[in-house]
Amino acid sequence: MTAVLTERRTVRRSVRGLVGVLAANASAWSATRLMSIALPWFVLSATGSATSTGIVAFAQTAPYVVVQLLAGPLIDRVGPRRVSIVCDLIATAALATVPLLYLLDTLPLWALAVLVAVAGAADGPSNVAKAVFVPTVAKQARVPLERVAGLTGAIERTATIIGPAIAGVVIAYFGGVHALWMAAALLAVGALIVGVTLPDPPAERELGESYLKRFREGARFLRDEGLLRSITGMTAMTNMLDQAFMAVLLPVWAKQAGHGPETIGLVVSVFAATSIVASLAAAAIGDRLPRRAVYLIGITVGGVPRFAALALGLPLPAVLAVFALGGLGSGFVNPIIGAVIYERVPAGLLGRVKTLTSAVGWSGIPFGGLLGGGVIALAGLSGAMWIVGGVYLLAIVLPGLHDEWTR
């Protein structure tokens, strides 16, 4: 009887860690997605200036990328739990200060930019720190890495839908300033969840090593791992092309085809909804599927046909069908890639490698809009779709040429 009770307690403890990771990520991602709508609307409503809105957006995203890139050695040295909690609380304080100063009528633009820069700088390391828990909680819960990665992917995609929806309702009924209160509260909840449910994963930490030495170790590991290096390069390229598609190509298509912004929202929502279904399917059966084949099929179906559908001028029902199919393919990709990364990176290097891969993956996004506009200017909308789609296909095939998808 004692052995049975002990086993049950062990299972309960391990499941608690998994639930903690999922809940903390849900809270943090919902806050981030909510803020992505609430903050620009708040700035635009308060200032009436698109330029000011752009300045504040840059002030938030630039520190996110830079600090995330540099935070890896710190995460591996002091542990993801402390980094996640402290960074979430810093972001909470910064975001909560914005509406407070605004209500007191003491919020100049420079102060707003500084506060959102602090929030962005804290958000990057916090997101990666939560990801570092994944291998440990998967092992404790006795579930495959693909399952945990699939569940986190489904939660992230769900937050992408729910966060903006919550922001829209709150902004409509209470104003943008109150949506920022809600984002701050969600980040605080995320910090509380991590503090209550997640101890630091066991890892060897060489406290005597310098920051630069630890940073170089992470960069050297990524450089020497051919598959991870290829995946990271692919992510940077496809993120830039996705941004070109979302920021320029898709809106131009909608306008030229006689559609409005509601059509853009419908197309994106269909893609996101089916990708959630696919992420849940990947969580259930992903560990039993051949990784390389799933990656190649999923990312090809998820990334390429949409360019062809819009280039060919297909009617809206056909476009929606293509995007629905694309979401199904896309939803299988991140769980597979996540499992590969978690499996191949030693626990003591995971923070450094994850911050590097994430920062490099984000590096092309600021240039996506410029690329989309430039290609349309040179080749027109249809030509731009074929060109960007062709480059996309080339970028996603290269990682599939590696043999070491499974260890």
N, C-alpha and C positions, 0 to 999 in steps of 0.2 A: 504493500500500500504506500509506504514512504517513497519508494522508487517511482511509483506512478505519479504521486503528487509532485515530486521534484521535477519530473519530466514535464508535467503540465506547466509548472511555474516557469521553467526554462523556455518553453514554447511561447508563453505569454510575454515574457520579457523580450524575446527576439521580435515578435510581431509588433510590440510597442515601438521599437526603434524604426521599423519599416513604416508604420503608420505615422510616426513623428516626422520622418523625412517627407512623406507625401503631403501631410498637412502643412508643414512649414513651407514647402515649395508652393502649394496652392495659395497660401496666404500671401507670400512674397510676390508671386507672379501676378496674382489678382491686383495687388497694389501697383505693380509696375504698369500693367495694361490700363488700369484705371487712370493712372497719372499721365499716360501717354495721350489721353483724350482731354483730361481735366486741365492739365497745365497749359497747353497751347490755347485752349478756349479761355481760361482765366486771364492769361496775358493779353490776348486779343481783345477781350471784353474790357479789361481795365485800361489798356493803352490805346486801343484802336489802331495799332501799328503792326503791320506784318513784319517789318524789320525787327522790331523789339521781340516779336514772337520767335523769329529765327535766331536772334542772339541768345535768348533764354534756352532754346532747344539745343543749340551748340554747347552752351555752358553746362548742360546736363550730360550730353552724350560723350563729349571729348574726355572729361575726367573718368567716365565709366570705363572707356577703353584703356586709357593710359594706366590708371591705378590698378585695374584688373591685371594688366600685363605684368606689373611690378609686384603684385601681392603674393605670388606663388610661394616664394621662400618663407614669407611670414606665416602663411597657412600651414606649411609643413613643419615649421618650427614650433609654433605655439598651439597648433591644433585647430581644426575647423570649427569646433564648438565655440570657442572664445571669439574667433574672428566673425563668425556668423552673428552671434548675439550682439557684440559691440557695434558692428557695422549697421545692423538693423536698427539699433537704438540711436545711433548717430543720424541715420537717415530719417528716423521718426522725428527726432528733435528738429532737424532742419526743415522738414516738410510742415510740421506743426507751427513753426515760427512764421511761415509765409502768411497763412490766413490771419494769424494773430496780429502781425504788424500791419497787414492790410486793413483789418477792422479798426486798428488804432490810427489809421491814416498816416503811417510812418514807414512806407515800403517803397523806396526809390528803386529804379530799374537795376542799379548796380548791386543793391542788397539782395534783390530777388535772384539775380544771376549768381551771386556768391552762394546763396542758400541752396539753389538747385544744383550747383556744382558740387557742394558738399554731399548732397543726397546722391548724386550720380556717382561720385567717387566712392561712397560707402556701399552702394548697391552692387557694383561689380564684384569686389571680393566676397561679399555675402553670398551672391548666387553661386560662385564657384565653391565656396566653403561647404554649402549644402550638398553639392554634387559629390564631394569627397567622402561623404558618409555612405554612399550607395553600395560599394563593395562589401563593407562591413555589415550593414543591415541585411543585405541579400544573403550573406553567409549565415547570419544569426537566424534569419527567417527560413533558411533552407529552401530558397527559391532561386532559379537561374537569374543571371544578370539581365538577360533579355526581358524577363518578366518585370523586374524593377524598372529597367529603362523604358519599357513600354508603358508602364503605369505613370511614370513621371512625364513621359511625352504626352500621354492623354490628358493629364492634369494641366500641363502647360498650354496645350491647344484649347482646352476648355476655358482656361483663364483668358485666353486671347478673345474668346467670344463673350464670356460673362463680364470681364472687367470693363470693356468699353460700354456694354449695355448698362451696367450699374452706373457708370459715369454719366451716360446720357440721361438716365432717370433723375439722378441726384442734381445734375446741372439744370435740367428743365424745371424741377420743382423748388430747388433750394439755392441754386447758383453755383458757379464753379469753385468758389472759395470753400464751400462745404465739402465738395468732393475731395479736396486736398486733405481735409481733416480725416476723411474716411481712409484715404491712402495711408496716412500716417498711422492710423489705428491698426490697419491690416499688417503693416510692418512690425508694429509692437507685438501683435499677436504671434507673428512668426518668430520673433525673438523669444517669447515666452514658451512656445512649443518646443523650440530647440533646447532651451534651458531645462525643461521638465523631462523630455523624452530621450535626449541624445547625449550620451557621453562621448568623449573623444575616441576615435578609432585607435587601436593599438598601432604604433608606428615607431620605428627607430629614428630618433631625432638627435643629430650630432650638434649639441649646443655650442661647441667651440668653433664651428665653421662660420666664415664670414658670409654676409648677405650675397656679395658678388659671386663667391664660390658656389653657393647653393643655387643661385640663378643660372650660372653657367652649367651646372650639372643637369638641370632641367632642360636647358636649351640643347645640350649635347645629346641627351637621351632622345629627344624628339628628332634631332638631326640624324641620328644613327638608326632610328626605326623607320624603315622605308615605307611601310604601309601607313603608319600614323602620319608621317610627313606628307604622303600623297593625299590622305584624307583631309589634312589641314589645308593644303593648297586648294583642293577641290572645294572645300567649304568656303574659303575666301572668295574664290572665283564665282561660285554659284550664288553666294549671298549678294555679291555686287550685281550679278545679272538679275537676280530676283528683285533687287531694289530698282534697277532700271525698268523692269517689267511693271512693278507695282506703282512706282512714282510717275512714270512717263508713258510707257507703251500701253498699259491697260486704260488709263484715263483718256488718252488720245483715241484709242479704238472706240471707247464708249461714245465719245463726242462725235466722231466721224460716222459711227453707225446709227446715230440718232437716239442714243440712250442717255440716261441721266445718272447722277451719282448713286441713286438707289440700285441701279443695275450692277455697278461696281461692288456695292455692298452685298448684293445677292450672290454674285459670282464667288466672291471671297468667302462668304459664309458657307456656301455649298462645299467648297474645297475644304474648309476647316472642319465642317461637320463629318464628312466622310473620313477625313484623316484621323479624327478622334476614334471612330469605329475601327479603323485599321490599327491604330496604336493599341487599343484594347485587345484586338486579335493577336497582335505581335506579343503582347504580354502573356497571352494564354498559350501560344504554340510556337513562338519565335525560337525557343531553344531547340526545337526539333527540326528546324528548317535549315537548308544549306545557306550559310551566310553570304557567300559571294554571289550566288544566283539571286537571292532575295534582294541584295543591295542593287545589283545591276538592273533587275526587272523593276523594282520599286522606284528607284530614282529616275529611271528612264521614263516610265509611265507617269510619274509625278511631275517631271520637269519639262519634257519636250513637247508632248502633243498640244499643250495649250498654245504654244507659239504658232504651230501649224493651223490650229483651229481659227485663230484670229487672223492669220495671214490669208487664209482662204476665204474669209468673210462668211463663215458658216452662220446660220440663223441662231438666235439666242437659245432655243431649246437644245440644239446640238452643242453649243458652247457650254451650257450648264452640264450636259452629260459628260463632256470631256473633262471639265473641272471636277466633277464628282468622281470620275475614274482616277484622275490625277491625285485627289486626296487619298483615295484608297492605296495607291502606290506609295505616296509620300509618307503615310503613317507608319509603314514598315521600316523605313530607312533609319531614322534616328535610334530606335531601340537596338538595331544591329550594330550601328556605328558606336553607340554608347557601350555596348557589351564588349566590343573589340578593344576600346580604349581602356576600360576598367580592367579587362583581363590582362592586357599587355604591360600596363604601367605599375611598377612596384608601389606599395602603399606610401612609402616615405617620399616618393617623387610625385604623387598624384596631384597635389596642390599646384606645384610648379608647372607640370605638363598641362593640366587643365586650364590654368590661366593663360598659358602661351597659346594653346590651340584656340581658346575662345577669343583672345584678343586678335590673333591673326585672322580668325574667321570674320571678325567684325571690321577688319581694316579696310576692306573694299567697299563697304556700304556707303560711306560718304560720297564716293565717286559714281555710284550707280545712276543717280539722276542725271549727272553730267553725261555719262556714257549713253543713256537712253536718248537724251535730247540730241546729242551729236550724231548718233547713228540714224535717227529719223531725218535729221537735216540733210544727211548725205544720201540716204537710200529710200526715203519715204517710209510710211508705216509698214506696208507689207514687206518691203525689203529688210527693214529693221527687225521684224519678227523672225524672218528666215536667218538672218545673220546672227542675232543673239541666240536663237534656238540652236543653231549649228555649233556655236562656241560652247554653249551649255552642254550639248551632247558630248563634245570632245572632252570637256572638263570632268564629266562624271564617269566616263569610261576608263580613264587612266588609273584610278585606284583599283578598279576591277581586274587589272592586268597582274596584280600581285597574287601570289599563291598562298600567303600566310594569313588567311582570314580566320583560321581556326587553330587554336593551340591545344 
